[in-house]
Amino acid sequence: MNLNELLSENNIKKILNDFNEFEKSLKKEKTDFDTKQLAGMIDHTLLKPEATLSEIKQLCEEAKQHNFASVCVNPSYVSTCFDLLKSSNVKVCTVIGFPLGATTTQSKFLEAEEAIKNGAEELDMVINIGRLKDKDYDYVFNDLKTIADLSKKHLCTSKVILETCLLTDEEKVAACLLAKEAGLDFVKTSTGFSKAGATIKDVALMKFVVGDKHKVKAAGGIRSYDDAVAMINAGANRLGASAGVKIISGQKSDGNY
């Protein structure tokens, strides 16, 4: 099936119908996770614009202490985090085209290239939402593939943020299909800077579309252990959260991300 056939209204409608039937037939079972398991699925996140160097250092110390999967920071702090974490198993994750996704493909490429040189091992890029809504699929595909190919070249993990709160279900399906075809490793729900974050339904839909060969990252509004477990049970393989320490200790955060 070529890209046009894959993204046709009929095929997207069929996928949504199949998903609805799948959800009806699914026996939902809750699996709990111990602290170590959960910590290894969390990108310990600090993306607020007013983040200071001391807060970044604290983030890294917490990530080492609890063995989180990564720290997720803005690009200007990548080299700092790399230096602080290079003796640990914690990776450095950064964001590209953040938070709007509306920069050019070339600027995303250059930003990603610099981040990799500075020590980033995971890249969370934002999809071009307007182009997706316009069904300019060739543009979106090229935008995604540029970062996917660069990531593969440097053995980095690539994720694309869909900003699901701004999309229809049809657009979420199209975005996931484009991400699969472009070769991204993950689809991610949210930046945490728009009007809403991850939902269980969106995570389940995204996982249904991308399947087992690709992964889902839930982010935005995950503030407690129960939130985290619900997202994982819905299909999330990774969680983006600023409340990682509180999540694994069973507390609840008031933060937005």
HELIX and SHEET records of a PDB file:
HELIX    1   1 LEU A    3  LEU A    6  1                                   4    
HELIX    2   2 GLU A    9  SER A   25  1                                  17    
HELIX    3   3 THR A   35  ALA A   39  1                                   5    
HELIX    4   4 LEU A   53  HIS A   66  1                                  14    
HELIX    5   5 PRO A   75  TYR A   77  5                                   3    
HELIX    6   6 VAL A   78  LEU A   85  1                                   8    
HELIX    7   7 THR A  105  LYS A  117  1                                  13    
HELIX    8   8 ILE A  129  LYS A  133  1                                   5    
HELIX    9   9 TYR A  137  LYS A  153  1                                  17    
HELIX   10  10 THR A  164  LEU A  166  5                                   3    
HELIX   11  11 ASP A  169  ALA A  182  1                                  14    
HELIX   12  12 ILE A  200  VAL A  210  1                                  11    
HELIX   13  13 TYR A  225  ALA A  234  1                                  10    
HELIX   14  14 GLY A  244  ILE A  248  1                                   5    
SHEET    1   A 9 ILE A  42  LEU A  46  0                                        
SHEET    2   A 9 SER A  70  VAL A  73  1                                        
SHEET    3   A 9 LYS A  91  ILE A  96  1                                        
SHEET    4   A 9 GLU A 122  VAL A 126  1                                        
SHEET    5   A 9 THR A 157  ILE A 161  1                                        
SHEET    6   A 9 PHE A 186  LYS A 188  1                                        
SHEET    7   A 9 LYS A 215  ALA A 219  1                                        
SHEET    8   A 9 ARG A 238  ALA A 241  1                                        
SHEET    9   A 9 ILE A  42  LEU A  46  1                                        
END                                                                             
